[in-house]
Each structure stands twice: as structure tokens, then as C-alpha cells.
């Protein structure tokens, strides 16, 4: 008679780097497209241009917005 299968408990991916396949933000897709590392974000004119165009539509890290002195419209609801 075969031995009963042992049920493993817990998350098998615990401690492994997160995979963003299929869950990347627009910002993450842009940095992948531009082949940038976090160290190169600030120096990228293409990324800065994209961020200025999409600042009110997409997530952009706050530290990057501050570094470029880009302000985001906090009230996009249109309600006044």
C-alpha cells in the first residue's frame, strides 16, 4: 500500500522575489521598455517626459516626482 502524500503547509514562494508578470504598473512597464535601473531613473530624459505626461494618470514613485519637482493634481474627481 502506498504511503499517504504529505501535505505541505504555508506559502511555497515565501522568501522568493516577487514576480510582477501580468501585474506591472504602467510605470514599471515604462522602465522595462527603457531598460532602466533605479539608479538611472533621474538621469533619463525619456522617463521624465513620460512622467510629466502621465503624472495624473499613472503611479509614479513620490521620491522621483520630488526629485524632478513635478506636482500632481490631487483632485481629479472633477467635483468642486
Steps between C-alpha positions, in 0.01 A plus 500: 500500500646843400587748771257789538613825340632752748321833475738791508384805688568867435589706197755320278615839364581645843829687490529494121506826301157619392406441140312782330412303188161622396476741792747773402393862532523736203809651664665158534423418138655830393823441692521148354447641151777756559728236664556718807621415847394710801841668498429630147142624546591859583742535207255371239349780290261251338369383837463856625301594191275196544449582870406861422243382244354229726541650849125525560414167338761247613687408815844665519716462811471806722877531543540530123230766473675696776841465333361649178277750682191366321168575669198277465141624489362362827133549403419312183138430589370815330271565797532847646 
